[in-house]
Amino acid sequence: MLTGIKSVHFIGICGSAMANAAAAMQERGFVVTGSDQNVYPPMSSFLESRGIHLRSGYAEAHLNDRPDLVVVGNALSRGNPEVEAVLERKLRYCSLPELLKEYFIRGKRSLVVAGTHGKTTTTSLLTWVFESAGLNPSYLIGGIPANLGQGARFTDSSWFLIEGDEYDTAFFDKRSKFIHYLPEVVVLNNLEFDHADIFENLAAIQTSFRRLINLIPRNGLLLTNGDDPNITPLLDITHCPSRRFGLGSGNDLRAEGIALRAESSTFQLAPTRFEIPLIGELNVRNALAVAACARHCGITDIQIQKGFSTFQSVRRRMELRGEVNGVAVVDDFGHHPTAIRETLRALRVRFPGRRLWAVFEPRSNTTRRNVFQQELADALERADQVLVAGVARLEQLRADERLNPEKLMQDLTLAGIPSVYLPTVEAILDHLGARVKSGDVVCVFSNGGFGDIHNRLLKQLAGN
């Protein structure tokens, strides 16, 4: 694919994965340029420190030097001036997953962690187990593991660990990104309906995961959550080994004797008892998947526990951002009802007996829609108080597609959960400022920046 290529231009370079791939190619001798609508620190500083020339905004002129290859980010679409110029001038182009496949993954042992929930935490924990065992793996993760300090790294190791995202690849390739990742081992944590903007229903998502499974070689392995009924229809395969992990008695690898504590969780995976510095049953399942995969790859239980013991979690996954005057502020990326429910359950263990606030921003392409209208109410019932922010980008949806915040409030009220719909961050901060008290825990759920609400709340609590 890269034969004869000396210069590469990235459209949408400031995305985390794009930026790290661009920096890796610059280090390997390619002339790299990039453009993005949002060129600002820290990503712009990261790229400039590596000698990459950044161009702000999108313009046909950015391609006047005719790069040998153009990498097109998956947020780009027809109508973008650089996309139009690439097609019109017949320049060579590809998606980022294609670039990863041909330049960074091919020839390596690729471990792909997929599923609706827990991908980032599971991939981060697996990567740290490999790293602490001295294996120096390449990795690409859709978050920032605290131990590693960055979401991607490309090494000469034979191992490549990657978070397998089911979202589509590019405007010209509507297959899921993970189709490109040449999997030797696939870890499938769970499977639910999500991404309502690109998948019609659960069956469509199952089809995409089935395509991933079909790519595992006969000397590879499929590891699946055996407790998830949505995965069961995908397991009628004979082309590669398959093993189930979970909590139920029917699993090949079963976590037993689970103990959930405020600072850690323990479980028995025969013959070893493992301990992780993570909270809740959801993280026991994540760690179980990691232990199963690591064992398959030749890592000993002692090495696995070493990685577990020193793991420092992932930013924005039940991350305690601070505690001021007895009020704890937690940041969580959760935006699917199941993730919200399980996080609230885990926080009950982490902060026993404390009043729990859930502040939720309906921002993802699925939670902005009414497909999870009832499921969101059921999930948020695990909190003591609920605040729901304005639904993002409402104007992009038909009225009959939109999440109905008023109905969500009604359903929560009927369930006995005090709840308020407050469209702006300022209104939420005012509401919290007048009502939170020492001992409260405020968990903010959003997959975006949410107006820097976490820092603003901490400053408000401190009287600044």
C-alpha positions as CSV (number, residue, x, y, z in Angstrom):
1,M,0.0,0.0,0.0
2,L,2.8,2.4,0.9
3,T,5.1,1.6,-2.0
4,G,6.6,4.7,-3.4
5,I,5.0,7.0,-0.8
6,K,7.1,9.7,0.8
7,S,4.5,12.3,1.8
8,V,1.3,11.9,3.7
9,H,-1.5,14.4,4.4
10,F,-4.0,13.8,7.2
11,I,-7.5,15.4,6.9
12,G,-8.8,15.7,10.4
13,I,-5.4,15.3,12.0
14,C,-6.3,16.5,15.5
15,G,-8.2,13.4,16.5
16,S,-6.3,11.3,19.0
17,A,-5.8,8.3,16.8
18,M,-5.0,10.4,13.7
19,A,-2.5,12.5,15.5
20,N,-0.6,9.5,17.0
21,A,-0.5,7.8,13.6
22,A,0.7,11.0,12.0
23,A,3.5,11.4,14.6
24,A,4.5,7.8,14.1
25,M,4.8,8.2,10.4
26,Q,6.8,11.4,10.8
27,E,9.2,9.6,13.1
28,R,9.7,6.9,10.4
29,G,10.8,9.4,7.8
30,F,7.6,10.4,5.9
31,V,6.9,14.0,5.2
32,V,3.7,14.6,7.1
33,T,1.2,17.5,7.0
34,G,-2.3,17.8,8.3
35,S,-5.4,20.0,8.5
36,D,-8.3,20.2,10.9
37,Q,-11.1,22.6,11.8
38,N,-10.1,22.6,15.4
39,V,-6.3,23.2,15.6
40,Y,-5.5,24.1,19.3
41,P,-3.6,22.7,22.2
42,P,-2.9,20.1,23.5
43,M,-3.1,18.2,20.2
44,S,-1.7,21.0,18.1
45,S,1.3,21.3,20.5
46,F,1.8,17.6,20.4
47,L,1.9,17.5,16.6
48,E,4.1,20.7,16.2
49,S,6.6,19.3,18.8
50,R,7.1,16.5,16.3
51,G,7.7,18.7,13.4
52,I,4.4,18.3,11.7
53,H,3.1,21.2,9.7
54,L,-0.5,22.0,10.6
55,R,-3.0,23.9,8.5
56,S,-6.0,25.4,10.2
57,G,-9.4,24.7,8.6
58,Y,-10.0,22.8,5.4
59,A,-9.1,24.2,1.9
60,E,-8.3,22.8,-1.5
61,A,-5.0,24.7,-1.4
62,H,-3.8,22.4,1.4
63,L,-3.4,19.7,-1.3
64,N,-1.5,21.8,-3.9
65,D,1.7,20.0,-3.1
66,R,0.0,16.8,-4.2
67,P,0.9,14.4,-1.3
68,D,1.5,10.8,-2.2
69,L,-1.2,9.6,0.2
70,V,-4.1,11.4,1.9
71,V,-5.6,9.8,5.1
72,V,-9.3,10.8,5.5
73,G,-10.7,11.0,9.0
74,N,-14.1,9.3,9.7
75,A,-15.7,12.6,10.7
76,L,-15.2,14.0,7.1
77,S,-17.9,13.8,4.5
78,R,-18.7,14.9,0.9
79,G,-18.8,18.6,0.6
80,N,-15.6,19.1,2.6
81,P,-13.3,21.1,0.3
82,E,-10.3,18.8,0.8
83,V,-12.3,15.6,0.3
84,E,-13.7,17.1,-2.9
85,A,-10.2,18.0,-4.1
86,V,-8.9,14.5,-3.3
87,L,-11.6,12.9,-5.5
88,E,-11.4,15.5,-8.3
89,R,-7.6,15.3,-8.5
90,K,-7.6,11.5,-8.2
91,L,-5.1,11.6,-5.4
92,R,-4.4,8.3,-3.6
93,Y,-6.4,8.2,-0.3
94,C,-7.4,5.8,2.5
95,S,-9.0,5.7,5.9
96,L,-7.1,5.6,9.1
97,P,-8.1,2.0,9.8
98,E,-6.7,1.0,6.4
99,L,-3.5,2.8,7.2
100,L,-3.2,1.1,10.5
101,K,-3.9,-2.3,8.9
102,E,-1.2,-2.0,6.2
103,Y,1.5,0.0,7.9
104,F,1.2,-0.7,11.7
105,I,-0.6,-4.0,12.2
106,R,0.1,-6.4,9.3
107,G,2.6,-9.0,10.4
108,K,2.0,-8.5,14.1
109,R,-0.1,-10.4,16.6
110,S,-3.2,-8.3,16.7
111,L,-5.5,-8.5,19.8
112,V,-8.8,-6.7,19.3
113,V,-11.0,-5.8,22.2
114,A,-14.6,-5.2,21.0
115,G,-18.1,-4.8,22.4
116,T,-20.6,-2.1,23.3
117,H,-19.2,-1.3,26.8
118,G,-15.9,-1.5,28.6
119,K,-13.6,-1.5,25.5
120,T,-11.4,1.3,26.6
121,T,-10.9,0.0,30.2
122,T,-10.4,-3.5,29.0
123,T,-7.9,-2.6,26.3
124,S,-6.0,-0.3,28.7
125,L,-5.8,-3.0,31.4
126,L,-4.7,-5.6,28.9
127,T,-2.1,-3.3,27.5
128,W,-0.7,-2.5,31.0
129,V,-0.5,-6.2,31.8
130,F,1.6,-6.7,28.6
131,E,3.7,-3.6,29.3
132,S,4.4,-4.6,32.9
133,A,5.4,-8.0,31.7
134,G,8.1,-6.4,29.6
135,L,6.5,-7.1,26.2
136,N,6.5,-3.4,25.0
137,P,3.3,-3.7,22.9
138,S,2.1,-1.4,20.2
139,Y,-1.4,-0.2,21.1
140,L,-4.3,2.1,20.1
141,I,-6.9,3.0,22.7
142,G,-9.8,5.3,22.6
143,G,-8.9,6.9,25.9
144,I,-5.9,7.8,28.0
145,P,-4.6,5.1,30.4
146,A,-3.1,6.8,33.4
147,N,-0.1,4.4,33.4
148,L,0.8,5.0,29.8
149,G,0.0,8.7,29.5
150,Q,-1.1,8.5,25.9
151,G,-3.7,6.7,23.8
152,A,-1.4,5.2,21.2
153,R,2.1,3.9,20.7
154,F,3.8,2.1,17.9
155,T,6.8,-0.1,18.7
156,D,8.8,-2.9,17.1
157,S,7.1,-5.5,19.3
158,S,5.3,-8.4,17.7
159,W,2.2,-7.5,19.7
160,F,-0.5,-4.9,18.7
161,L,-3.4,-4.3,21.1
162,I,-6.3,-2.3,19.8
163,E,-9.7,-1.1,20.9
164,G,-12.1,-2.4,18.2
165,D,-14.7,0.2,17.5
166,E,-17.8,-0.9,15.6
167,Y,-18.5,2.6,14.3
168,D,-18.1,3.1,10.5
169,T,-14.7,3.6,8.9
170,A,-15.1,6.6,6.6
171,F,-17.7,8.2,4.3
172,F,-16.4,5.9,1.5
173,D,-16.3,2.7,3.7
174,K,-19.3,2.1,5.9
175,R,-17.9,-1.1,7.4
176,S,-17.0,-1.1,11.1
177,K,-13.5,0.1,11.8
178,F,-12.5,-3.2,13.5
179,I,-12.9,-5.1,10.2
180,H,-9.5,-3.7,9.2
181,Y,-7.5,-4.9,12.3
182,L,-6.4,-8.3,11.2
183,P,-7.4,-10.0,14.5
184,E,-5.6,-13.0,15.9
185,V,-7.6,-12.8,19.1
186,V,-11.0,-11.1,19.5
187,V,-12.3,-10.3,23.0
188,L,-16.0,-9.6,22.8
189,N,-17.1,-8.1,26.1
190,N,-20.8,-7.6,25.4
191,L,-23.2,-6.6,22.6
192,E,-26.2,-4.2,22.7
193,F,-27.9,-1.8,20.4
194,D,-26.0,1.5,20.0
195,H,-25.0,4.0,17.3
196,A,-28.6,4.5,16.1
197,D,-27.2,7.0,13.5
198,I,-25.6,4.1,11.5
199,F,-27.2,0.9,12.7
200,E,-30.9,0.2,12.1
201,N,-31.3,-2.4,14.9
202,L,-29.5,-5.0,17.0
203,A,-29.4,-7.5,14.2
204,A,-27.4,-5.0,12.1
205,I,-24.8,-4.7,14.8
206,Q,-24.7,-8.5,15.2
207,T,-24.0,-8.8,11.5
208,S,-21.0,-6.4,11.9
209,F,-19.6,-8.4,14.8
210,R,-20.1,-11.6,12.9
211,R,-17.9,-10.2,10.1
212,L,-15.2,-9.5,12.6
213,I,-15.4,-13.0,14.0
214,N,-15.1,-14.4,10.5
215,L,-11.7,-12.9,10.2
216,I,-10.1,-14.8,13.1
217,P,-7.6,-17.3,11.7
218,R,-7.7,-21.0,12.7
219,N,-4.8,-20.5,15.0
220,G,-6.5,-17.6,16.7
221,L,-9.1,-17.4,19.5
222,L,-12.5,-15.9,20.1
223,L,-13.1,-14.9,23.7
224,T,-16.7,-13.9,24.5
225,N,-18.9,-12.9,27.4
226,G,-20.9,-16.2,27.9
227,D,-23.5,-14.4,30.0
228,D,-24.7,-12.1,27.2
229,P,-27.6,-13.6,25.2
230,N,-27.0,-11.2,22.3
231,I,-23.6,-12.8,21.6
232,T,-24.9,-16.4,21.7
233,P,-26.2,-16.3,18.0
234,L,-22.7,-15.4,16.8
235,L,-21.0,-18.5,18.4
236,D,-22.0,-21.2,15.9
237,I,-18.5,-21.3,14.4
238,T,-15.9,-23.9,13.6
239,H,-13.2,-22.0,11.9
240,C,-11.3,-21.0,15.1
241,P,-11.3,-21.9,18.8
242,S,-13.9,-20.2,21.0
243,R,-14.1,-19.8,24.8
244,R,-16.7,-18.2,26.9
245,F,-15.9,-16.1,30.1
246,G,-18.3,-14.8,32.7
247,L,-19.9,-15.3,36.0
248,G,-22.4,-18.0,35.1
249,S,-21.9,-21.7,35.5
250,G,-21.9,-22.4,31.8
251,N,-18.7,-20.5,31.0
252,D,-15.3,-22.0,30.2
253,L,-13.6,-19.4,32.3
254,R,-15.7,-18.4,35.3
255,A,-15.1,-15.7,38.0
256,E,-16.1,-17.0,41.3
257,G,-16.0,-15.8,44.9
258,I,-16.4,-12.2,43.8
259,A,-15.8,-9.6,46.6
260,L,-16.6,-5.9,45.8
261,R,-15.0,-3.4,48.0
262,A,-14.8,0.4,48.1
263,E,-11.2,0.5,46.8
264,S,-10.8,-2.8,44.9
265,S,-12.5,-6.0,43.7
266,T,-11.3,-9.6,43.9
267,F,-12.3,-12.8,42.1
268,Q,-11.2,-16.4,41.7
269,L,-10.3,-17.6,38.3
270,A,-9.0,-21.1,39.0
271,P,-6.5,-21.7,40.3
272,T,-5.6,-18.0,41.1
273,R,-7.4,-15.3,43.1
274,F,-6.9,-12.0,41.4
275,E,-7.4,-8.5,42.8
276,I,-7.9,-5.3,40.8
277,P,-7.8,-1.7,42.0
278,L,-11.1,-1.1,40.2
279,I,-14.7,-0.9,41.4
280,G,-17.8,-2.9,40.6
281,E,-18.9,-6.0,38.8
282,L,-18.5,-4.4,35.4
283,N,-14.7,-4.2,36.1
284,V,-14.6,-7.7,37.4
285,R,-15.9,-8.8,34.0
286,N,-13.3,-6.5,32.2
287,A,-10.5,-8.0,34.3
288,L,-11.7,-11.6,33.7
289,A,-11.5,-10.9,29.9
290,V,-8.0,-9.6,30.3
291,A,-6.8,-12.5,32.4
292,A,-8.3,-15.0,29.8
293,C,-6.6,-13.2,26.9
294,A,-3.3,-12.8,28.7
295,R,-3.1,-16.4,29.7
296,H,-3.7,-17.5,26.1
297,C,-0.8,-15.3,25.0
298,G,1.6,-16.9,27.5
299,I,1.6,-14.4,30.3
300,T,1.7,-16.0,33.8
301,D,-0.9,-15.4,36.5
302,I,1.9,-13.8,38.6
303,Q,2.6,-11.3,35.7
304,I,-1.1,-10.7,35.3
305,Q,-1.6,-9.8,38.9
306,K,1.5,-7.5,38.8
307,G,-0.2,-5.6,36.0
308,F,-3.5,-5.6,37.9
309,S,-1.9,-4.3,41.1
310,T,-0.2,-1.4,39.5
311,F,-3.0,-0.3,37.1
312,Q,-4.2,3.3,37.5
313,S,-7.4,3.2,35.5
314,V,-8.4,5.4,32.6
315,R,-9.3,9.1,32.5
316,R,-13.0,9.7,32.4
317,R,-13.9,6.2,33.6
318,M,-15.3,6.7,37.1
319,E,-12.5,9.3,37.5
320,L,-12.6,11.2,40.8
321,R,-11.9,14.7,39.7
322,G,-11.7,16.1,43.2
323,E,-13.5,16.4,46.6
324,V,-14.2,19.8,48.1
325,N,-15.9,20.4,51.4
326,G,-17.0,16.8,51.5
327,V,-18.5,16.8,48.0
328,A,-16.9,14.3,45.6
329,V,-17.1,15.1,41.8
330,V,-16.8,12.1,39.5
331,D,-16.3,12.2,35.7
332,D,-17.6,9.3,33.6
333,F,-17.8,8.8,29.9
334,G,-20.9,6.7,30.2
335,H,-23.6,7.5,27.7
336,H,-25.4,4.2,27.1
337,P,-28.1,3.2,29.6
338,T,-26.2,0.0,30.6
339,A,-23.0,1.9,31.2
340,I,-24.8,4.5,33.3
341,R,-26.6,1.8,35.3
342,E,-23.4,-0.2,36.0
343,T,-21.4,2.9,36.9
344,L,-24.0,4.0,39.4
345,R,-24.1,0.5,40.9
346,A,-20.3,0.6,41.2
347,L,-20.3,4.1,42.8
348,R,-22.7,2.7,45.5
349,V,-19.9,0.3,46.4
350,R,-17.2,3.0,46.1
351,F,-19.1,5.6,48.2
352,P,-21.4,3.5,50.5
353,G,-24.2,5.4,52.3
354,R,-23.6,8.7,50.5
355,R,-26.2,10.6,48.5
356,L,-25.5,10.1,44.8
357,W,-26.3,12.7,42.1
358,A,-26.3,11.8,38.4
359,V,-25.8,14.7,36.0
360,F,-26.4,13.4,32.5
361,E,-25.8,15.1,29.1
362,P,-27.7,13.4,26.2
363,R,-25.0,14.0,23.7
364,S,-24.3,10.8,21.7
365,N,-26.0,10.1,18.5
366,T,-28.1,7.4,20.2
367,T,-29.0,9.1,23.5
368,R,-30.2,12.2,21.7
369,R,-32.8,9.9,20.1
370,N,-35.8,8.3,21.9
371,V,-34.6,4.8,21.2
372,F,-33.5,4.6,24.9
373,Q,-36.3,6.7,26.4
374,Q,-37.4,4.1,28.9
375,E,-33.9,2.5,29.4
376,L,-32.4,5.8,30.4
377,A,-35.1,6.2,33.1
378,D,-34.4,2.7,34.4
379,A,-30.7,3.3,34.5
380,L,-30.8,6.8,36.2
381,E,-33.1,5.4,38.9
382,R,-29.9,4.1,40.6
383,A,-29.2,7.7,41.6
384,D,-30.7,9.6,44.5
385,Q,-31.0,12.9,42.5
386,V,-30.9,13.3,38.7
387,L,-30.2,16.4,36.6
388,V,-30.5,16.1,32.8
389,A,-28.9,18.7,30.5
390,G,-30.1,20.0,27.2
391,V,-30.2,17.5,24.4
392,A,-27.3,18.2,22.1
393,R,-27.9,19.2,18.5
394,L,-31.7,18.8,18.6
395,E,-32.1,20.7,15.4
396,Q,-30.5,17.8,13.5
397,L,-33.3,15.4,14.5
398,R,-37.0,15.2,13.6
399,A,-39.4,15.9,16.4
400,D,-40.5,12.2,16.5
401,E,-36.9,11.0,16.8
402,R,-35.8,13.1,19.8
403,L,-35.3,12.1,23.3
404,N,-38.2,13.6,25.4
405,P,-36.6,15.1,28.6
406,E,-40.0,15.9,30.0
407,K,-41.1,12.3,29.8
408,L,-37.8,11.2,31.3
409,M,-38.5,13.5,34.3
410,Q,-42.0,12.1,34.7
411,D,-40.8,8.5,34.6
412,L,-38.1,9.3,37.2
413,T,-40.5,11.2,39.4
414,L,-43.0,8.3,39.3
415,A,-40.1,6.0,40.4
416,G,-39.5,8.3,43.4
417,I,-36.3,9.9,42.1
418,P,-36.2,13.7,42.3
419,S,-35.2,14.9,38.9
420,V,-34.9,18.2,37.0
421,Y,-34.3,19.1,33.3
422,L,-31.9,22.0,33.2
423,P,-30.8,22.9,29.6
424,T,-27.6,24.9,30.4
425,V,-24.5,24.1,32.4
426,E,-25.0,27.4,34.2
427,A,-28.4,26.3,35.4
428,I,-27.0,22.9,36.6
429,L,-24.2,24.6,38.5
430,D,-26.7,27.0,40.2
431,H,-29.0,24.1,41.1
432,L,-26.1,22.0,42.5
433,G,-24.6,25.0,44.4
434,A,-27.9,25.6,46.2
435,R,-28.5,21.9,47.2
436,V,-25.4,19.8,47.5
437,K,-24.0,19.2,50.9
438,S,-21.0,17.5,52.6
439,G,-21.1,13.7,51.9
440,D,-22.7,14.0,48.5
441,V,-21.3,12.4,45.3
442,V,-21.9,14.1,42.0
443,C,-21.3,11.9,39.0
444,V,-21.3,13.7,35.6
445,F,-22.1,11.5,32.6
446,S,-21.0,12.8,29.2
447,N,-19.0,11.8,26.2
448,G,-18.1,15.4,25.5
449,G,-16.5,18.4,27.3
450,F,-19.9,19.4,28.8
451,G,-18.8,23.0,29.2
452,D,-15.9,22.1,31.6
453,I,-18.6,21.4,34.2
454,H,-16.4,19.3,36.5
455,N,-13.8,22.0,37.1
456,R,-16.4,24.7,37.3
457,L,-18.3,22.8,40.0
458,L,-15.1,22.1,42.0
459,K,-14.2,25.8,41.9
460,Q,-17.8,26.7,42.9
461,L,-17.7,24.3,45.8
462,A,-14.4,25.9,46.9
463,G,-15.9,29.4,46.8
464,N,-13.8,30.5,43.9
